Amino acid sequence: MFDFMDEDWFTITLEVFFLIFIVYDAKQYLQSKKKEYLVNIVLTIGFAIWTLYPMYISYFKWSETQKEEVLKSCEKEDNVTLCRCIDGGLFKEYSFEELKSLDKDKLQKIKEEAKEDCLDDGWF
């Protein structure tokens, strides 16, 4: 139901909203010198860190060699199109250690779900 929250466009939209709120509050603070706007800026930055940190940390857990290793092993077992589609979800959801510790059944289930999501051309 909330699959859109894992999408990059959702993260970028959140970033834009946070920046708009911060710029607006900074402008209001410079005009009025009220401390309420400083509190709003601090709260907005805190909320941005709280919401965006889990989304970004998943990208930083993976090194390029680990990504290449996973993609090469996937390409040996499945087709290249499916592997390229799967990689975004895998790199966001699992760390390298978690992915290596998954059993074959769970990994196969992930691939089947990704095949339905990635290779489906229509909405219905």
SESE-539769 format. One record per atom (N, C-alpha, C): residue number from 0; chain; atom name; y, x, z. Coordinates in steps of 0.05 Angstrom, whole numbers, plus 5000, padded with zeros to 4 digits. Each point is the difference from the previous one (the first is absolute). Layout:
% residues N
(NUM, A, CA, (Y, X, Z))
...
***
This chain:
% residues 124
(0, A, N, (4976, 5016, 5000))
(0, A, CA, (5024, 4984, 5000))
(0, A, C, (5025, 5017, 5000))
(1, A, N, (5000, 5022, 5015))
(1, A, CA, (5023, 5017, 5001))
(1, A, C, (4996, 5026, 4985))
(2, A, N, (4986, 4999, 4977))
(2, A, CA, (4995, 5024, 4984))
(2, A, C, (5025, 5012, 4989))
(3, A, N, (5021, 4984, 4996))
(3, A, CA, (5024, 5010, 4989))
(3, A, C, (5014, 5021, 5017))
(4, A, N, (4993, 5000, 5026))
(4, A, CA, (5012, 5019, 5019))
(4, A, C, (4991, 5029, 4994))
(5, A, N, (4978, 5003, 4986))
(5, A, CA, (4991, 5027, 4993))
(5, A, C, (5011, 5010, 4974))
(6, A, N, (5015, 4984, 4986))
(6, A, CA, (5011, 5007, 4974))
(6, A, C, (5025, 5018, 5004))
(7, A, N, (5004, 5017, 4980))
(7, A, CA, (5023, 5018, 5001))
(7, A, C, (5026, 4985, 4997))
(8, A, N, (5000, 4978, 4984))
(8, A, CA, (5025, 4985, 4996))
(8, A, C, (5010, 4988, 5026))
(9, A, N, (4981, 4992, 5018))
(9, A, CA, (5007, 4989, 5025))
(9, A, C, (5013, 5021, 5018))
(10, A, N, (4989, 5024, 5000))
(10, A, CA, (5011, 5021, 5016))
(10, A, C, (5029, 5007, 4990))
(11, A, N, (5003, 5002, 4975))
(11, A, CA, (5026, 5006, 4988))
(11, A, C, (5020, 4978, 5007))
(12, A, N, (4992, 4975, 4999))
(12, A, CA, (5018, 4978, 5007))
(12, A, C, (5008, 5002, 5029))
(13, A, N, (4981, 5006, 5017))
(13, A, CA, (5007, 5003, 5029))
(13, A, C, (5020, 5023, 5004))
(14, A, N, (4996, 5022, 4986))
(14, A, CA, (5019, 5022, 5002))
(14, A, C, (5028, 4992, 4991))
(15, A, N, (5002, 4985, 4978))
(15, A, CA, (5026, 4991, 4991))
(15, A, C, (5013, 4981, 5020))
(16, A, N, (4985, 4982, 5011))
(16, A, CA, (5012, 4982, 5020))
(16, A, C, (5010, 5015, 5025))
(17, A, N, (4984, 5019, 5009))
(17, A, CA, (5008, 5016, 5023))
(17, A, C, (5026, 5015, 4994))
(18, A, N, (5002, 5012, 4976))
(18, A, CA, (5024, 5015, 4993))
(18, A, C, (5024, 4981, 4998))
(19, A, N, (4996, 4977, 4989))
(19, A, CA, (5022, 4980, 4999))
(19, A, C, (5010, 4993, 5027))
(20, A, N, (4982, 4995, 5019))
(20, A, CA, (5007, 4993, 5027))
(20, A, C, (5015, 5023, 5014))
(21, A, N, (4991, 5024, 4996))
(21, A, CA, (5012, 5023, 5012))
(21, A, C, (5028, 5005, 4989))
(22, A, N, (5003, 4998, 4974))
(22, A, CA, (5026, 5005, 4987))
(22, A, C, (5020, 4978, 5009))
(23, A, N, (4990, 4975, 5000))
(23, A, CA, (5018, 4978, 5009))
(23, A, C, (5009, 5004, 5029))
(24, A, N, (4982, 5007, 5018))
(24, A, CA, (5007, 5004, 5028))
(24, A, C, (5018, 5024, 5003))
(25, A, N, (4996, 5021, 4984))
(25, A, CA, (5017, 5024, 5002))
(25, A, C, (5028, 4993, 4991))
(26, A, N, (5002, 4984, 4978))
(26, A, CA, (5026, 4991, 4990))
(26, A, C, (5015, 4983, 5021))
(27, A, N, (4985, 4982, 5012))
(27, A, CA, (5012, 4983, 5021))
(27, A, C, (5009, 5016, 5024))
(28, A, N, (4984, 5020, 5007))
(28, A, CA, (5007, 5017, 5023))
(28, A, C, (5026, 5015, 4995))
(29, A, N, (5002, 5012, 4976))
(29, A, CA, (5023, 5015, 4993))
(29, A, C, (5025, 4983, 4999))
(30, A, N, (4998, 4974, 4994))
(30, A, CA, (5023, 4983, 4999))
(30, A, C, (5007, 4990, 5028))
(31, A, N, (4981, 4994, 5016))
(31, A, CA, (5006, 4986, 5026))
(31, A, C, (4996, 5018, 5024))
(32, A, N, (4984, 5021, 4998))
(32, A, CA, (4994, 5019, 5022))
(32, A, C, (4985, 4985, 5023))
(33, A, N, (4986, 4979, 4994))
(33, A, CA, (4984, 4986, 5020))
(33, A, C, (4973, 5013, 5003))
(34, A, N, (4991, 5003, 5025))
(34, A, CA, (4974, 5013, 5005))
(34, A, C, (4976, 4984, 4992))
(35, A, N, (5004, 4974, 4996))
(35, A, CA, (4978, 4983, 4991))
(35, A, C, (4988, 5009, 4974))
(36, A, N, (5018, 5010, 4982))
(36, A, CA, (4990, 5009, 4974))
(36, A, C, (4984, 5026, 5002))
(37, A, N, (5007, 5017, 5020))
(37, A, CA, (4984, 5024, 5004))
(37, A, C, (4972, 4992, 5010))
(38, A, N, (4999, 4980, 5018))
(38, A, CA, (4974, 4990, 5009))
(38, A, C, (4984, 4989, 4977))
(39, A, N, (5013, 4985, 4982))
(39, A, CA, (4986, 4990, 4977))
(39, A, C, (4989, 5022, 4982))
(40, A, N, (5016, 5022, 4997))
(40, A, CA, (4990, 5022, 4983))
(40, A, C, (4976, 5013, 5013))
(41, A, N, (5001, 5005, 5026))
(41, A, CA, (4978, 5013, 5014))
(41, A, C, (4975, 4982, 4999))
(42, A, N, (5004, 4974, 5004))
(42, A, CA, (4977, 4981, 4999))
(42, A, C, (4988, 4999, 4971))
(43, A, N, (5017, 5000, 4980))
(43, A, CA, (4990, 5000, 4973))
(43, A, C, (4985, 5025, 4993))
(44, A, N, (5010, 5023, 5008))
(44, A, CA, (4986, 5025, 4995))
(44, A, C, (4973, 5000, 5015))
(45, A, N, (5000, 4991, 5025))
(45, A, CA, (4975, 4998, 5016))
(45, A, C, (4980, 4982, 4987))
(46, A, N, (5009, 4977, 4991))
(46, A, CA, (4982, 4981, 4987))
(46, A, C, (4990, 5011, 4974))
(47, A, N, (5017, 5014, 4985))
(47, A, CA, (4991, 5012, 4975))
(47, A, C, (4978, 5020, 5004))
(48, A, N, (5004, 5017, 5021))
(48, A, CA, (4979, 5020, 5006))
(48, A, C, (4975, 4986, 5009))
(49, A, N, (5002, 4979, 5015))
(49, A, CA, (4976, 4986, 5010))
(49, A, C, (4985, 4987, 4978))
(50, A, N, (5014, 4989, 4980))
(50, A, CA, (4986, 4986, 4978))
(50, A, C, (4991, 5018, 4977))
(51, A, N, (5016, 5021, 4994))
(51, A, CA, (4995, 5016, 4977))
(51, A, C, (4982, 5025, 5006))
(52, A, N, (5000, 5009, 5025))
(52, A, CA, (4984, 5023, 5007))
(52, A, C, (4970, 4997, 4993))
(53, A, N, (4987, 4978, 5007))
(53, A, CA, (4972, 4998, 4993))
(53, A, C, (4995, 5000, 4970))
(54, A, N, (5020, 4990, 4984))
(54, A, CA, (4997, 5000, 4971))
(54, A, C, (5002, 5028, 4989))
(55, A, N, (5017, 5016, 5011))
(55, A, CA, (5004, 5027, 4990))
(55, A, C, (4979, 5020, 5010))
(56, A, N, (4991, 4996, 5024))
(56, A, CA, (4981, 5020, 5012))
(56, A, C, (4974, 5001, 4984))
(57, A, N, (4993, 4978, 4988))
(57, A, CA, (4975, 5000, 4984))
(57, A, C, (5003, 5019, 4976))
(58, A, N, (5023, 5002, 4988))
(58, A, CA, (5004, 5018, 4977))
(58, A, C, (4999, 5029, 5009))
(59, A, N, (5009, 5007, 5023))
(59, A, CA, (5002, 5028, 5009))
(59, A, C, (4974, 5011, 5011))
(60, A, N, (4980, 4983, 5005))
(60, A, CA, (4975, 5009, 5011))
(60, A, C, (4983, 5014, 4978))
(61, A, N, (5005, 4994, 4976))
(61, A, CA, (4983, 5010, 4978))
(61, A, C, (5014, 5024, 4987))
(62, A, N, (4984, 5021, 4995))
(62, A, CA, (5010, 5023, 4984))
(62, A, C, (4991, 4994, 4971))
(63, A, N, (5013, 5015, 4982))
(63, A, CA, (4994, 4996, 4972))
(63, A, C, (4971, 5007, 4993))
(64, A, N, (4989, 5021, 5013))
(64, A, CA, (4973, 5008, 4995))
(64, A, C, (4980, 4978, 5009))
(65, A, N, (5006, 4987, 5023))
(65, A, CA, (4983, 4979, 5010))
(65, A, C, (5001, 4976, 4980))
(66, A, N, (5023, 4993, 4990))
(66, A, CA, (5003, 4978, 4981))
(66, A, C, (4983, 5006, 4975))
(67, A, N, (5003, 5025, 4990))
(67, A, CA, (4985, 5007, 4976))
(67, A, C, (4970, 4999, 5005))
(68, A, N, (4992, 5009, 5023))
(68, A, CA, (4971, 5000, 5006))
(68, A, C, (4989, 4971, 5001))
(69, A, N, (5015, 4982, 5012))
(69, A, CA, (4991, 4972, 5001))
(69, A, C, (5000, 4988, 4972))
(70, A, N, (5020, 5005, 4984))
(70, A, CA, (5001, 4989, 4973))
(70, A, C, (4978, 5011, 4982))
(71, A, N, (4994, 5026, 5003))
(71, A, CA, (4978, 5012, 4984))
(71, A, C, (4973, 4988, 5008))
(72, A, N, (4996, 4996, 5026))
(72, A, CA, (4974, 4988, 5008))
(72, A, C, (4998, 4971, 4991))
(73, A, N, (5023, 4986, 5000))
(73, A, CA, (5000, 4972, 4990))
(73, A, C, (4994, 4999, 4970))
(74, A, N, (5013, 5019, 4985))
(74, A, CA, (4996, 5000, 4971))
(74, A, C, (4972, 5006, 4992))
(75, A, N, (4985, 5015, 5017))
(75, A, CA, (4972, 5005, 4994))
(75, A, C, (4983, 4975, 5002))
(76, A, N, (5008, 4983, 5019))
(76, A, CA, (4984, 4976, 5006))
(76, A, C, (5010, 4975, 4984))
(77, A, N, (5026, 4998, 4995))
(77, A, CA, (5011, 4976, 4987))
(77, A, C, (5018, 5009, 4977))
(78, A, N, (5012, 4980, 4987))
(78, A, CA, (5018, 5007, 4978))
(78, A, C, (5027, 5009, 5010))
(79, A, N, (5015, 5013, 4983))
(79, A, CA, (5026, 5013, 5007))
(79, A, C, (5021, 4978, 5007))
(80, A, N, (5000, 4978, 4985))
(80, A, CA, (5020, 4979, 5005))
(80, A, C, (4997, 4988, 5028))
(81, A, N, (4976, 4995, 5008))
(81, A, CA, (4995, 4989, 5027))
(81, A, C, (5008, 5020, 5021))
(82, A, N, (4994, 5025, 4996))
(82, A, CA, (5007, 5021, 5020))
(82, A, C, (5030, 5003, 5003))
(83, A, N, (5014, 4999, 4979))
(83, A, CA, (5029, 5002, 5002))
(83, A, C, (5012, 4976, 5014))
(84, A, N, (4988, 4977, 4996))
(84, A, CA, (5010, 4976, 5013))
(84, A, C, (4993, 5000, 5030))
(85, A, N, (4977, 5010, 5006))
(85, A, CA, (4990, 5001, 5028))
(85, A, C, (5017, 5019, 5017))
(86, A, N, (5008, 5023, 4987))
(86, A, CA, (5011, 5022, 5016))
(86, A, C, (5024, 4992, 5017))
(87, A, N, (5018, 4983, 4989))
(87, A, CA, (5023, 4992, 5016))
(87, A, C, (4993, 4986, 5025))
(88, A, N, (4981, 4981, 4999))
(88, A, CA, (4991, 4986, 5024))
(88, A, C, (4986, 5017, 5020))
(89, A, N, (4983, 5018, 4989))
(89, A, CA, (4985, 5018, 5018))
(89, A, C, (5018, 5019, 5015))
(90, A, N, (5020, 5012, 4985))
(90, A, CA, (5017, 5019, 5013))
(90, A, C, (5018, 4988, 5020))
(91, A, N, (5007, 4975, 4997))
(91, A, CA, (5017, 4986, 5019))
(91, A, C, (4985, 4991, 5024))
(92, A, N, (4976, 4990, 4996))
(92, A, CA, (4985, 4987, 5022))
(92, A, C, (4984, 5020, 5017))
(93, A, N, (4989, 5020, 4987))
(93, A, CA, (4982, 5018, 5015))
(93, A, C, (5010, 5029, 4999))
(94, A, N, (4995, 5015, 5021))
(94, A, CA, (5004, 5028, 4999))
(94, A, C, (4976, 5013, 4987))
(95, A, N, (5002, 5026, 4994))
(95, A, CA, (4978, 5014, 4987))
(95, A, C, (4975, 5000, 5018))
(96, A, N, (5003, 5005, 5026))
(96, A, CA, (4978, 5000, 5018))
(96, A, C, (4987, 4973, 5003))
(97, A, N, (5016, 4979, 5001))
(97, A, CA, (4990, 4973, 5002))
(97, A, C, (4984, 4993, 4975))
(98, A, N, (5010, 5008, 4977))
(98, A, CA, (4986, 4994, 4975))
(98, A, C, (4973, 5014, 4998))
(99, A, N, (4999, 5025, 5009))
(99, A, CA, (4975, 5015, 5000))
(99, A, C, (4980, 4988, 5019))
(100, A, N, (5010, 4988, 5022))
(100, A, CA, (4981, 4989, 5020))
(100, A, C, (4990, 4972, 4993))
(101, A, N, (5011, 4987, 4979))
(101, A, CA, (4991, 4974, 4992))
(101, A, C, (4971, 5001, 4989))
(102, A, N, (4985, 4979, 5006))
(102, A, CA, (4973, 5000, 4989))
(102, A, C, (5001, 4989, 4971))
(103, A, N, (4978, 5004, 4986))
(103, A, CA, (4999, 4993, 4972))
(103, A, C, (5005, 4970, 4995))
(104, A, N, (4990, 4983, 5017))
(104, A, CA, (5003, 4971, 4997))
(104, A, C, (5030, 4992, 5001))
(105, A, N, (5014, 5011, 5020))
(105, A, CA, (5028, 4994, 5003))
(105, A, C, (5016, 5010, 4977))
(106, A, N, (4993, 5024, 4990))
(106, A, CA, (5014, 5012, 4977))
(106, A, C, (4995, 4984, 4975))
(107, A, N, (4976, 4990, 4997))
(107, A, CA, (4993, 4983, 4977))
(107, A, C, (5015, 4974, 5001))
(108, A, N, (5003, 4989, 5024))
(108, A, CA, (5015, 4975, 5003))
(108, A, C, (5030, 5004, 4993))
(109, A, N, (5011, 5022, 5008))
(109, A, CA, (5028, 5007, 4993))
(109, A, C, (5003, 5002, 4970))
(110, A, N, (4981, 5013, 4987))
(110, A, CA, (5001, 5003, 4970))
(110, A, C, (4998, 4973, 4987))
(111, A, N, (4982, 4982, 5010))
(111, A, CA, (4998, 4974, 4988))
(111, A, C, (5025, 4983, 5003))
(112, A, N, (5013, 5001, 5023))
(112, A, CA, (5025, 4986, 5005))
(112, A, C, (5022, 5011, 4981))
(113, A, N, (5001, 5026, 4998))
(113, A, CA, (5020, 5013, 4983))
(113, A, C, (4995, 4993, 4971))
(114, A, N, (4975, 4998, 4992))
(114, A, CA, (4993, 4993, 4972))
(114, A, C, (5011, 4972, 4994))
(115, A, N, (4996, 4981, 5019))
(115, A, CA, (5011, 4973, 4997))
(115, A, C, (5030, 5000, 4998))
(116, A, N, (5013, 5015, 5017))
(116, A, CA, (5029, 5000, 5001))
(116, A, C, (5012, 5015, 4977))
(117, A, N, (4989, 5023, 4994))
(117, A, CA, (5013, 5018, 4980))
(117, A, C, (4994, 4992, 4971))
(118, A, N, (4976, 4993, 4995))
(118, A, CA, (4992, 4995, 4972))
(118, A, C, (5003, 4972, 4991))
(119, A, N, (5010, 4982, 5017))
(119, A, CA, (5004, 4972, 4993))
(119, A, C, (5026, 4998, 4985))
(120, A, N, (5000, 4988, 4976))
(120, A, CA, (5024, 4998, 4984))
(120, A, C, (5017, 4976, 5007))
(121, A, N, (4987, 4979, 5010))
(121, A, CA, (5015, 4975, 5004))
(121, A, C, (5006, 4994, 5029))
(122, A, N, (5016, 4980, 5004))
(122, A, CA, (5007, 4991, 5027))
(122, A, C, (4978, 4981, 5011))
(123, A, N, (4986, 4987, 4983))
(123, A, CA, (4981, 4979, 5009))
(123, A, C, (4972, 5009, 4994))
***
